[in-house]
């Protein structure tokens, strides 16, 4: 009985720890730098978080299944290059083209993982290399700035809706879509079941392979959308535009409380995790921490978060 009570207490702690951490961080950074709590700063924080959240949303679906996607930053960068190169010719169709490439890349990663029995981290690491090299080749190894005429197509990203920046609205739409997929579809229920116990899910009739492939497709699509949004905000595309976002995006998922071993988590937890990462980042900026040293902090945060959320009953032997 005492073991059950102890376990219940630990589960509740894990459930509320991310939100509690977010509140404490906001209070702490606000106390150290009162300008942080000004509306303009908070609005900028929300805009920055939206891009990170979109990127983290896709990989949330993969992690919920117990996998990982290490190609998302390369996909986002390639999407930005595709938009920068084609928006003058195709207009809004350039965005659809970029997202379509993301869906295709996710499909190929999923097939490599499921059909060829390649571990997800190897399949997506290889795909990331392909995507990065493709971005380098088609961009001529340079950043591509959007002309003024081309920037008009980015108004749905850079503009405002009822006073709210378009990027925040896009983030909210992604949140709603992801929540519906996760909480109100068979895919969401099956994902949790597969992550909790793949053999049991398979034995109960769940088409495990199909669910996994779809998760990778979603991850690629959302990564491409993040790249499109980045291209719009920065008015440029580059093979390295999202190069520094892989670690923060995975950290956002895990810090939010989604177990890296799968089965436990939600898109709302990823939102909280993305906010935590953004608050930590802006707090370090206020404190004058070198931008290149920030990944050290994110790496430590990721290790601590994994140690707290991991389900060790699934991995009695760690290799």
C-alpha positions as CSV (number, residue, x, y, z in Angstrom):
1,X,0.0,0.0,0.0
2,X,2.8,2.4,0.9
3,X,4.5,1.6,-2.4
4,X,1.3,2.6,-4.3
5,X,1.0,5.8,-2.3
6,X,4.6,6.7,-2.9
7,X,4.2,6.0,-6.6
8,X,1.1,8.1,-6.7
9,X,3.0,11.0,-5.0
10,X,5.9,10.7,-7.5
11,X,3.4,10.7,-10.5
12,X,1.7,13.8,-9.1
13,X,5.1,15.5,-8.6
14,X,6.1,14.7,-12.2
15,X,2.7,16.0,-13.5
16,X,2.9,19.4,-11.8
17,X,6.7,20.0,-11.8
18,X,6.9,21.5,-15.3
19,X,4.1,24.1,-14.6
20,X,5.5,24.9,-11.2
21,X,9.0,25.3,-12.7
22,X,7.6,27.7,-15.4
23,X,5.9,29.9,-12.7
24,X,9.0,30.0,-10.6
25,X,11.2,30.9,-13.6
26,X,8.8,33.7,-14.7
27,X,8.9,35.2,-11.2
28,X,12.6,34.8,-10.8
29,X,13.5,36.4,-14.2
30,X,10.9,39.1,-13.6
31,X,12.4,39.9,-10.2
32,X,15.9,40.1,-11.7
33,X,14.9,42.0,-14.8
34,X,11.5,43.8,-14.4
35,X,11.5,44.7,-18.1
36,X,10.8,41.0,-18.7
37,X,7.3,41.4,-17.4
38,X,6.5,44.3,-19.8
39,X,3.8,43.5,-22.4
40,X,6.2,44.0,-25.3
41,X,8.7,41.5,-23.9
42,X,6.1,38.9,-23.1
43,X,4.7,39.3,-26.6
44,X,8.1,38.7,-28.1
45,X,8.5,35.7,-25.8
46,X,5.3,34.3,-27.1
47,X,6.3,34.8,-30.7
48,X,9.7,33.1,-30.1
49,X,8.0,30.3,-28.3
50,X,5.6,29.7,-31.2
51,X,8.4,28.7,-33.6
52,X,10.0,26.4,-31.0
53,X,6.6,24.9,-30.1
54,X,5.7,24.1,-33.7
55,X,9.0,22.3,-34.2
56,X,8.6,20.4,-30.9
57,X,5.0,19.5,-31.7
58,X,5.9,17.1,-34.5
59,X,8.6,15.3,-32.5
60,X,6.2,15.0,-29.6
61,X,4.2,12.5,-31.6
62,X,7.3,10.5,-32.3
63,X,8.6,10.5,-28.8
64,X,5.1,9.5,-27.5
65,X,5.7,6.3,-29.5
66,X,9.1,5.8,-27.9
67,X,11.1,7.0,-31.0
68,X,13.0,10.1,-31.8
69,X,13.4,12.4,-34.8
70,X,16.8,14.0,-35.3
71,X,16.1,15.5,-38.7
72,X,13.7,18.2,-37.7
73,X,16.2,21.1,-37.7
74,X,17.5,20.1,-41.1
75,X,14.0,19.8,-42.5
76,X,13.1,23.3,-41.1
77,X,16.2,24.8,-42.7
78,X,15.5,23.1,-46.0
79,X,11.9,24.4,-45.9
80,X,13.2,28.0,-45.4
81,X,15.5,27.6,-48.4
82,X,12.7,26.2,-50.6
83,X,10.4,29.1,-49.7
84,X,13.1,31.7,-50.4
85,X,13.9,30.2,-53.8
86,X,10.3,29.6,-55.0
87,X,8.0,32.2,-53.5
88,X,8.6,34.6,-56.3
89,X,7.5,32.0,-58.8
90,X,4.8,30.1,-57.0
91,X,3.6,32.6,-54.4
92,X,1.7,30.9,-51.6
93,X,2.3,27.6,-53.4
94,X,5.9,27.8,-52.1
95,X,4.6,27.2,-48.6
96,X,2.6,24.2,-49.7
97,X,5.7,22.9,-51.6
98,X,7.9,23.2,-48.5
99,X,5.4,21.5,-46.2
100,X,4.9,18.8,-48.8
101,X,8.6,18.1,-48.8
102,X,8.5,17.8,-45.0
103,X,5.7,15.3,-45.2
104,X,7.6,13.3,-47.8
105,X,10.8,13.3,-45.7
106,X,8.8,12.2,-42.7
107,X,7.3,9.4,-44.7
108,X,10.7,8.2,-45.9
109,X,12.0,8.3,-42.4
110,X,9.0,6.3,-41.1
111,X,9.4,3.7,-43.8
112,X,13.1,3.3,-43.1
113,X,12.3,2.8,-39.5
114,X,9.3,0.5,-39.8
115,X,10.0,-1.5,-43.0
116,X,13.7,-1.7,-42.9
117,X,13.8,-2.1,-39.1
118,X,16.4,0.7,-38.7
119,X,16.4,2.4,-35.2
120,X,14.6,5.8,-35.4
121,X,17.7,7.8,-34.3
122,X,19.8,6.3,-37.1
123,X,17.0,6.6,-39.8
124,X,16.4,10.3,-38.9
125,X,20.0,11.1,-38.4
126,X,20.7,9.9,-41.9
127,X,17.6,11.8,-43.2
128,X,18.9,14.9,-41.5
129,X,22.2,14.6,-43.4
130,X,20.3,14.2,-46.7
131,X,18.1,17.2,-46.0
132,X,21.0,19.4,-44.8
133,X,23.1,18.5,-47.9
134,X,20.1,19.2,-50.1
135,X,19.7,22.6,-48.6
136,X,23.4,23.4,-49.1
137,X,23.3,22.3,-52.8
138,X,20.1,24.1,-53.8
139,X,21.0,27.3,-51.9
140,X,24.6,27.5,-53.2
141,X,25.8,27.3,-49.6
142,X,24.5,30.8,-48.9
143,X,21.6,32.6,-47.2
144,X,18.9,33.8,-49.6
145,X,17.2,37.1,-48.7
146,X,13.6,37.7,-49.8
147,X,13.0,40.8,-52.0
148,X,10.4,43.3,-50.9
149,X,7.9,42.1,-53.4
150,X,8.3,38.5,-52.1
151,X,7.8,39.6,-48.5
152,X,4.2,40.5,-49.2
153,X,3.5,36.8,-49.2
154,X,4.7,36.5,-45.6
155,X,2.0,38.8,-44.2
156,X,0.1,35.9,-42.7
157,X,3.3,35.3,-40.6
158,X,4.5,38.8,-39.9
159,X,1.2,40.5,-39.8
160,X,-1.3,40.7,-36.9
161,X,-4.8,39.4,-36.2
162,X,-6.8,41.5,-33.8
163,X,-3.5,42.8,-32.4
164,X,-1.9,39.4,-32.0
165,X,1.1,38.6,-34.1
166,X,0.4,36.1,-36.9
167,X,3.1,33.7,-35.6
168,X,1.2,33.3,-32.3
169,X,-2.0,32.6,-34.2
170,X,-0.2,29.9,-36.2
171,X,1.1,28.4,-33.0
172,X,-2.4,28.3,-31.5
173,X,-3.8,26.6,-34.6
174,X,-1.0,24.0,-34.4
175,X,-1.9,23.5,-30.7
176,X,-5.6,22.9,-31.5
177,X,-4.8,20.6,-34.4
178,X,-2.3,18.6,-32.4
179,X,-4.6,18.4,-29.4
180,X,-7.4,17.0,-31.5
181,X,-5.1,14.5,-33.1
182,X,-3.8,13.4,-29.7
183,X,-6.9,13.4,-27.6
184,X,-9.8,12.8,-30.0
185,X,-8.5,10.3,-32.6
186,X,-7.6,6.7,-32.7
187,X,-4.1,7.7,-33.7
188,X,-3.6,9.6,-30.4
189,X,-5.0,6.7,-28.3
190,X,-2.9,4.1,-30.2
191,X,0.2,6.3,-29.9
192,X,-0.1,6.2,-26.1
193,X,-0.7,2.5,-26.1
194,X,2.3,1.8,-28.3
195,X,4.5,4.0,-26.2
196,X,3.3,2.3,-23.0
197,X,3.9,-1.2,-24.4
198,X,4.4,-1.9,-28.1
199,X,4.1,-5.8,-27.9
200,X,0.8,-5.5,-26.0
201,X,-0.5,-2.9,-28.5
202,X,0.5,-5.1,-31.4
203,X,-1.2,-8.1,-29.8
204,X,-4.4,-6.2,-29.4
205,X,-4.6,-5.5,-33.1
206,X,-3.1,-2.0,-33.4
207,X,-1.3,-1.5,-36.7
208,X,1.9,-0.4,-35.0
209,X,3.8,0.2,-38.2
210,X,1.2,2.5,-39.7
211,X,0.9,4.5,-36.5
212,X,4.7,5.0,-36.4
213,X,4.9,6.1,-40.1
214,X,2.1,8.6,-39.6
215,X,3.9,10.0,-36.5
216,X,7.1,10.6,-38.6
217,X,5.0,12.2,-41.4
218,X,3.5,14.6,-38.8
219,X,7.0,15.4,-37.5
220,X,8.3,16.2,-40.9
221,X,5.3,18.3,-41.8
222,X,5.4,20.4,-38.6
223,X,9.2,20.8,-38.9
224,X,8.7,22.2,-42.4
225,X,6.0,24.5,-41.1
226,X,8.4,25.8,-38.5
227,X,10.9,26.5,-41.3
228,X,8.3,28.3,-43.3
229,X,7.5,30.5,-40.3
230,X,11.2,31.2,-39.6
231,X,11.7,32.2,-43.3
232,X,8.8,34.6,-43.0
233,X,10.0,36.1,-39.7
234,X,13.6,36.6,-40.9
235,X,12.7,37.3,-44.5
236,X,15.4,34.8,-45.6
237,X,16.2,31.1,-46.0
238,X,19.4,29.4,-45.1
239,X,20.8,25.8,-44.8
240,X,21.6,26.5,-41.2
241,X,18.6,28.6,-40.2
242,X,17.3,26.1,-37.7
243,X,20.6,24.4,-36.9
244,X,20.5,25.4,-33.2
245,X,16.9,24.3,-32.6
246,X,17.2,20.6,-32.4
247,X,18.4,20.4,-28.7
248,X,15.9,23.1,-27.5
249,X,13.0,21.4,-29.3
250,X,13.6,18.0,-27.8
251,X,14.3,19.5,-24.4
252,X,11.0,21.3,-24.6
253,X,9.2,18.0,-25.1
254,X,11.0,16.2,-22.3
255,X,11.1,19.2,-19.9
256,X,7.3,19.5,-20.3
257,X,6.9,16.0,-18.9
258,X,6.7,13.7,-21.9
259,X,8.7,10.6,-21.2
260,X,11.5,9.9,-23.6
261,X,10.6,6.2,-23.4
262,X,7.1,7.0,-24.7
263,X,3.5,6.4,-23.5
264,X,3.3,9.4,-21.2
265,X,2.9,13.0,-22.3
266,X,0.7,15.5,-24.2
267,X,0.9,18.4,-26.5
268,X,0.0,20.7,-23.6
269,X,3.0,19.5,-21.7
270,X,5.1,20.3,-24.8
271,X,3.7,23.9,-24.7
272,X,4.7,24.3,-21.1
273,X,8.2,22.9,-21.9
274,X,8.6,25.3,-24.8
275,X,7.7,28.2,-22.6
276,X,10.2,27.0,-20.0
277,X,13.0,26.8,-22.6
278,X,12.1,30.2,-24.0
279,X,12.0,31.8,-20.5
280,X,15.4,30.2,-19.7
281,X,16.8,31.5,-23.0
282,X,15.6,35.0,-22.6
283,X,16.7,35.0,-18.9
284,X,20.2,34.0,-20.0
285,X,20.2,36.8,-22.6
286,X,19.2,39.3,-19.9
287,X,22.1,38.0,-17.8
288,X,24.6,38.3,-20.6
289,X,25.2,34.6,-21.1
290,X,27.0,34.0,-24.4
291,X,24.5,32.7,-27.0
292,X,26.9,29.8,-27.9
293,X,27.1,28.7,-24.3
294,X,23.3,28.5,-23.9
295,X,23.2,25.0,-25.4
296,X,25.3,23.9,-22.4
297,X,22.4,24.8,-20.2
298,X,19.9,23.2,-22.5
299,X,22.0,20.0,-22.5
300,X,22.1,19.9,-18.7
301,X,18.3,20.6,-18.5
302,X,17.7,17.8,-21.0
303,X,19.7,15.3,-18.9
304,X,17.9,16.3,-15.7
305,X,14.5,16.1,-17.4
306,X,15.1,12.7,-18.9
307,X,16.3,11.4,-15.5
308,X,13.1,12.6,-13.9
309,X,10.6,11.5,-16.5
310,X,12.1,8.2,-17.8
311,X,10.3,5.0,-17.1
312,X,13.1,2.7,-16.0
313,X,10.8,-0.3,-15.9
314,X,10.9,-0.3,-19.8
315,X,14.7,-0.3,-19.9
316,X,16.1,-2.5,-17.2
317,X,19.4,-2.5,-19.2
318,X,20.7,0.8,-20.6
319,X,23.1,0.5,-23.6
